[in-house]
Structure formats: structure tokens, C-alpha cells
Amino acid sequence: MTTDAHPPIGPRLRRARRERRLTIEQLARATGLTKGFLSQVERDRANVSVASLLRICDVLGVRVGELFDDEQFGLVTAEQRAALHFGGTGVRDFLLTPRSNRRIQVLHSTVAPGGNNEEDGEPAYRTISDAQFIHVTKGEFEIALDGEVFRLRAGDSLTFTGRERKTWRNPSAEDTELLWMLTPSLF
């Protein structure tokens, strides 16, 4: 996961790993990721998919949000919204809520035609949340939750737990825009 401003999450992951007295080899075994990849992530030299970052954080016992500064409170102006990259292809995500808000997280996503969450051979993933909500504001969006496929069009909404294995894509020939809300916030 990266942002346009690229906050240095690697050193924070390294610190969390060392605080738990884990070697990179132990973390690699526990996450199923390679030592080389984890070393690059800790040095901020590799982009990490949301699925991989969630596995690392789960093993380390940290919330993804602990890896980011939480200095913003309340208002997030259009100029201040953080550009995020959760992995996948043809996707632009912006955080619309302050990073410090732990109750809800709202993302504005634009998915290019054919864009999807597949990256690094990890197409399906789960997130730890009580509820997730998607509202499509433009175009079409297709999401599969534990294999059940939902095709949403502009104005449609879907609520689910997020614990389901999910894959998603833009099946149309135009950009799709949507709001994606999670509670509690992922980070």
C-alpha cells in the first residue's frame, strides 16, 4: 500500500516486528511471504497489496492505521484527502475521512474499465470489519463475496461484513466511481 506522499510505513513495520522479537524469517513463515519481499517492504522499496499488508499486520498484532500518522481531525478538504493504493489494477483511491477516525473509514474509488483487485496472484481477500458499505455513484461495479456475484449500477448500494473472501472489478467500458465505507476503520 502506498500513497502519493508515500508515508514511511516500512520502518514502522520493522519497529513492530522487532518489538515482538520476531525475525524476518519468523514473520515470513507466519505470513507466507518471502524474507526478501518483507525486507523490501520494511525499507519502503516494495508496494504491498492490501491482502499482504493485512496478513503482516495480523501477525504483528497491529491495525493498519497504526502505520500512518493520525494528525488530522474532522475536516478533510479535497486538497488534503490522501491518495492511497490498495493494490489491484486501474484503481485510484482517496481517503475521505481523517486517518485518526477509528469508527468509520470512507474511500472514494475510481476504477478504470476492466480494473480489478487482482495483483501479485492474490485476487481474493478478507478484511477485518464489522460492516462494509459500497455505493456506486457512476458506472457499474461487480463484486463477488464468497463466490456470490453482485452487479451494481449507479445508485445501487451493497452492505456486507467484509470478512467474506471478495473479488471485484469494473465490467463496463467506462470509469466507475464509488464510495466504500468500512466500520471500524481499517486504518
Secondary structure as GFF3:
##gff-version 3
##sequence-region A 1 187
A	DSSP	beta_strand	2	3	.	.	.	ID=ss1
A	DSSP	alpha_helix	9	19	.	.	.	ID=ss2
A	DSSP	alpha_helix	24	31	.	.	.	ID=ss3
A	DSSP	alpha_helix	35	42	.	.	.	ID=ss4
A	DSSP	alpha_helix	50	60	.	.	.	ID=ss5
A	DSSP	three_ten_helix	64	67	.	.	.	ID=ss6
A	DSSP	beta_strand	82	85	.	.	.	ID=ss7
A	DSSP	beta_strand	89	95	.	.	.	ID=ss8
A	DSSP	beta_strand	105	116	.	.	.	ID=ss9
A	DSSP	beta_strand	131	138	.	.	.	ID=ss10
A	DSSP	beta_strand	140	145	.	.	.	ID=ss11
A	DSSP	beta_strand	148	153	.	.	.	ID=ss12
A	DSSP	beta_strand	157	160	.	.	.	ID=ss13
A	DSSP	beta_strand	166	169	.	.	.	ID=ss14
A	DSSP	beta_strand	176	183	.	.	.	ID=ss15
###
